[in-house]
Amino acid sequence: MRKFGQELDGEQLDVARARLVNFEGVCGDTLQAPATLQVESSLALWQTHPSPQSGSKGKGDERFADAPALAPPSRADYAFLLHVLHYLAPDGVAVVLNAPGILYRGNAEGKIRRWLVEQNVIDRVVFIPGGYFVDTKIPTVLLVLRKDRTARGITSIAYEDRSSGREISITPEEIAANDYCLSNLMPQEEKEQPPPIDPNALEQEAERAAVDVLRAHLGFTQAVSELEGIDHLTPSWRVLTRCSQNIEKDTPDSHRLYAPAVYSLSKHSPNNPPLCK
């Protein structure tokens, strides 16, 4: 497939010629002195420039005559898009690299964006994360333009890295409902659904952990008591064992008796006997 483009910087044009196969490039000011690149079954590759180039005709220019508004003087992104669309062959494909602002800015640009959607010439919107290109760290957007489309709507693609991405199809109705803003219609990352939570199992696990802590504490206290010839923790051990069995069996009374039993065990007081018996 033959590829065509125009570049103001001669050195950059030489880089493109060296890297792209079957590429024909013209050096010059795209808006002021556009080269005629309309070729059947061609692929046009473009990168928009955020600042307008002097000498573009604007009003009365056939490239912009059909659009509902002129691109604003402060930004030339949509002037380049309309330029590319004008010179695109009827069955050609244009791939245009843009800053992400073209997807959401309003006023004149919003009117042109809506017109492009209604003309059904935007085939794909490809979201590219920041850091992909060496000369910019911001996210970028590829617009794929076609004149011979029969399908309605836009395919939205979001790339996470150089090898994988997510893709969805957006209907004209969805785009219109979103006021023709395309920036928030990118595919969302599919998140794994968390497993269902069993509150009883969580409560049992918490109770089991608390009993384990008490068991370790009582074991240390009993060891010290035995060294001193004192044994007043045997009833507490019996209560602790009973509470553990109730928790494992999940008996009807285990949860009701658990809290006062743990409180009583933590006191280690003969005058405050556990309730779990």
N, C-alpha and C positions, 0 to 999 in steps of 0.2 A: 504494500500500500504506500502510495506517495504521500509525503507530508510537506506542508507549506507553512511559512511564517514570515514575520517581518520584525526586525529588531533595530532600535536606534543605535545601540552600541556595537560597533564593528567587531570588537574582540569577543563579546558574548555571542555574536552571530557565528564567528569561527568555531567557538566551543560547541554550539548547537550542530554545526555541520559535521564536526568531528565525531560527535556522540550519537547522532540520529541517523538511522539508515533510511535511504531514499528521501532525504530531506532537501527541499529547495527553499532557501531563505533570501530575503531582500533586505538590504540595509537602508534605513530611512525612518522618518517621522511618520508613525502609523496614522495619526489623525490629520496631520497637515498634508502629507504626500502619500496617501495609501497606494500600495501596490495592488494590482489586479491579480487575485490569486484564486479566482473561481475555476475550479477544475472538477470534472465529474468524478464521483467516487473518491473524493480526497479527504484527508484527515488534516485539519488545521489545528496547530498547537499554539496557544497564546498565553502570555502572562500579562494581566492588566497592570497598569501603573496608577498609583493612587492620586498623583498630581496631574492635572490637565497639561497637555502640551500646547504651546502657543500656535495660533494659526488655524485651529480647528474651526470649521465653518459654523457649526451649530445650526441656527435657524436657516432653513432653506436647503440644508444638506440632505441629499437623497438617502443617505445612510440612516438618518434620524427622522425622516419625514413621517413614517407610519406610527412612530411611538407617540404616546399621549403626552409626553413631557420631554424636555431636554435634560440631560445630565447636569447636575449643579456645577457652577464654575469651580467650586472648591474640590471636587472629586471627579475623576475621569473614568471610574470603574465601568459605569453603565454606558459611557460613550464608546469604550472599547468593546463591550459586549454587543452593542448594536452594530458597531463596525464589523465585527466578526460575523454576526448573523447575516448582515447584508451581503457579504462576499461569499458566504457558504454556499456550496453547490446544493441543488435540490435534494440530492441523495447523499450529501456529505455529512461528516461528523466533526464538530468542533469541541475541543477539550480546552477549557479556559481556567487557568489558575488564578484564584482571587483571594483577597483578604476576606475574613468572615463577615465584615460589616455589610456586604452586599445582600446578605440574607435577611437583615432586619431593619436597616435604615429606612426611614419614612419619607414623606413629602414627595418630591419629584422621583426619587429612586424607588419609593414604594409604588408609585403609579406605574413606572416602567416594569417593575418586577411583577406586578399583577397582570400587566399586559402580556408579558412573556409567558406567564402561566396560562392565561386564557388563549393565547395563540398556540399553546401545546408544543412549544419548541424546547422546553427544558426536559431532557430525558432522564438525567441523573444528577443528584447532588451528592458529592463524595466528601465526607468530613475527614480531614487529615490532622492528626495530633501535632502539637508543637514539637520542635526539635527534629522534624523529619528532614528539613532542608538545611544546608550549611549556612545560608545567608540570612535566616530568620528563625527565631525561637517561638514565634506565635503560631497558633493553629491556622491552617489554611483550608480552602475549599476548592474543589474542582467542580465546575459546571460543565456538563456534557449537553451540547445543543444539537438538535436534529430538526430538519424541516419536514421530513417525510414520515413523521410519526403517525401511527393509527391508534395506538393505545393511549388511553387517557391517564392522567395522574403522573406522579414522579416516583422514581425509585431512589430511596435514600439509603446511603451506605456510610457506615462509620467504621474507620479502621483503628484498631487498638495498637497495632504495630505493622511492620512491613509485610506480614504474611497472613494475618487474620483480621476479619471484620464482621460486622453484623449488617443485615440488609432487610429493609421493609419497603412495602409499596404504600404510597400515600395517595388517596383519592382526591379528585378536584374538590369534592365537598369538604373534606378534612382541611384542605389548604384554605378554602374560602372561610371556613369557620374559624381558622386561626389568623384571619385578616391578612392572608397572603404573606405572613412571616414564616420563613423556612428554617430559621435557626434552631427552633425548639421542636422540630419534627424529625430529629435524628433518632436512629434506633437506640433504645435504652438497653443497658446491660441486663441480661437475664440473671436474676439472683436465685440461688438455690433456696427452696422453701425449707425453713427450719423444721425439724421433726416435731410432732405433737408433744406437748408437755402434759405429763400426768401429775397433777398437784399432790395426789396421795403418795406417789412414789418419791417426789421431792421431799415431802414432809417426813416420810420414813427414813430417807437418806440423812436428813438433817438430825433426826432423833438418834439414829444409829451413831452418827459422828459424835454427838454430845455424850452418849453413853460410853463410847470408847475413851473420850477424854476423862470422864469420871472414873472409869475403870483404871486407867493409868495413874490418876491422882490417888485413888484409894489404895491401889497396890503399893505405891511408895509410902503412903501414910501407915499402912498396916505393917510394912517391913520395919519401919522405925518403931512402931508400937511394940512389935514382938521383941525387938532388941531391948526395949525398956520393960518387958514383962507385962505389958498392958494389952488386953484384947477386948476392945469395945466396938470393933468394926465388923464382926461376923454377921450381925443382923443386916448391916448395910450391904454387905456382899450378896446376901440372900435376896434382898430387895432389888439390887442391881441386876442379878441374874434373871429374876422374874420379869423386870421391865424389858430386858433384852429379848426374852422369849415372846413377850407380848408384841413387841415391835416387829419381830421377824414373822410372827403369825398374823399380824395386822388384825388383832382381835378388836371387837367393837369398843372395848374399854381402854385400849392401849393409848389412844390419843388423849382421852379425857384424863387418864391418870398420869400421863407422862410428865406434864408440866409441874404439878405439885411434888411428884416423886423426885424429879431432878432438883427442885428447890430444896427439898428436905435432905437429899443426899449431899448437896453442896454445903449444908450447914454442919454435917457430921455431929449432930447434937442428939444425945439420948433423950433430951426433953422435947425434941421435935421429930418424932418418928415418921418415916416415909409412909405415904398413903398407898403405894403400890404393893399389895400383899398377896 
